[in-house]
Amino acid sequence: MTESIEDSSSSSDETLVDEEDINKFTSTLDKF
């Protein structure tokens, strides 16, 4: 049970991080 929950959280976190990275990358390009 715990492992499954952790896996789900990890997947969600990874997705959120990816979106944040994309936003940061876009912001950086806008600065240039």
MISE-357409 format. One record per residue: x, y, z of N, C-alpha, C, O in turn. Coordinates in steps of 0.1 Angstrom, whole numbers, plus 5000, padded with zeros to 4 digits. Each point is the difference from the previous one (the first is absolute). Example, Ala and Ser with C-alpha at 12.3 -4.5 7.8 and 13.67 -1.06 7.14 Angstrom:
2
513249435078499150125000500950125000501050005007498650114986500950115000499250115008500550115001
END
This chain:
32
500849885000499250125000500950135000499850084992501149925017500850125001500850024988500150114995500549784999500850024988499150054989500550094992498349865007499150054989499850155001500150084991499649965022499750155002501350084997499950104993501249855011501350074997500250014985500450114995499349784998500250004985499150114994500450084991498449925014499050104994500550145003500050094991500449945021500550135004501250044991500150114995500849795003501250034993499650044985500650094995498549834999499650034987499450144999500350084991498949965019499350135000501150115001500050104993500949875017501150105002500850024987500450114996499949784998500850014988499350084989500650084993498149905006499350084990500050145003500250094992499649955021500050145005501450064997500150114995500949815008501350064998500350024985500550114997499049804995500250024985499350134996500650084992498249945013499350124996500850135005500150104992500449895020500750125005501250024992500450114997500349785000501350014992499650074986500850094996498249874998499650064987499750145002500450094992498949955018499650145003501350085002500250114995500749845013501350075003500850014986500550114998499549794995500750004987499450114991500850084994497949925005499350104992500350145005500350104992499749925021500350135006501450044996500350124997500649795004501450034997500150054985500750094997498649844995500150044985499450144999500550084992498449955015499450134999501050115004500050104994500849875016501050105005500950034989500450124998500149784995500950024989499350064988500650034990
END
